[in-house]
Amino acid sequence: MISGVNIINYDYNKIAIKKGESYLFSLYVRSVNDSVNNLAINVQDDNGNIGAKAEIKEITNKWGKFLLQAKCTQTISDGELMIKV
C-alpha cells in the first residue's frame, strides 16, 4: 500500500475519461535517497471514485522515464489527476 502525499494539479480544468478506453501517462521520476519506491497515478472524481489508475514500482535514485497505460473502469466527466507518493 502506498501512503504519504497526494499531489493534485488544480491548474487544469477537470479531466473527462470514458469507461473501456485506455489512457497513456508519462513522467520522469527519481527517488532522492531512495526514500520513495512506488507512485500511484489516479484519475478520480470529487467523491474519490477512481476511474483509471496505474502504478510505478521500483523507482531508483536515477532519473527514469515511465510510460503507463491505464484502462478506464468508470466514466468520469469531472476528474482530477492525482499522484500518490
C-alpha positions in Angstrom: 0.0 0.0 0.0 1.2 3.5 -0.8 0.9 6.2 1.8 2.2 9.7 2.1 1.5 12.7 0.0 -1.2 13.3 -2.7 -0.4 15.7 -5.5 -3.3 17.1 -7.5 -2.8 19.6 -10.3 -5.7 22.1 -9.9 -4.4 24.4 -12.7 -6.2 22.3 -15.3 -9.9 22.1 -15.8 -11.5 18.8 -15.0 -10.5 15.6 -16.9 -13.1 13.5 -18.7 -12.4 9.8 -19.1 -14.7 7.1 -20.6 -15.2 3.5 -19.4 -13.4 0.9 -21.5 -10.9 3.4 -23.0 -7.2 3.3 -22.4 -5.2 6.3 -21.4 -1.4 7.0 -21.6 0.5 8.8 -18.9 4.2 9.6 -18.9 6.6 11.2 -16.5 10.2 11.4 -15.4 10.8 10.5 -11.8 13.6 9.6 -9.4 13.8 9.0 -5.7 16.1 11.2 -3.6 17.9 9.0 -1.1 15.8 6.0 -2.3 13.0 7.3 0.0 10.2 6.7 -2.5 9.9 3.4 -4.3 6.4 3.5 -5.7 3.9 6.0 -7.1 0.2 5.6 -7.9 -1.5 7.7 -10.6 -5.3 8.0 -10.4 -8.0 9.9 -12.2 -10.8 10.4 -9.7 -13.9 12.4 -9.1 -14.6 14.8 -6.2 -16.1 11.9 -4.3 -12.9 9.8 -4.5 -14.3 7.4 -7.1 -11.3 6.2 -9.2 -11.9 5.8 -12.9 -8.4 5.0 -14.0 -5.2 4.1 -12.2 -1.7 3.0 -12.8 1.3 2.4 -10.6 5.1 2.8 -10.9 7.2 0.4 -9.0 10.9 0.1 -8.4 11.8 3.8 -8.6 15.6 4.4 -8.1 17.7 7.4 -7.4 18.4 7.9 -11.1 16.0 9.8 -13.4 13.9 7.4 -15.4 11.1 7.9 -17.9 8.0 5.9 -17.2 5.2 5.3 -19.7 2.0 3.9 -18.2 -1.3 2.7 -19.7 -4.4 2.8 -17.6 -7.7 1.2 -18.6 -10.7 3.2 -17.5 -13.1 1.2 -15.4 -15.6 4.0 -14.8 -16.7 7.0 -16.8 -15.8 10.3 -15.1 -16.7 13.7 -16.6 -15.1 15.9 -13.9 -12.0 14.0 -12.8 -8.7 15.2 -11.3 -5.3 13.7 -11.9 -3.7 12.6 -8.6 -0.2 11.3 -8.0 0.0 9.5 -4.7 3.5 9.3 -3.2 
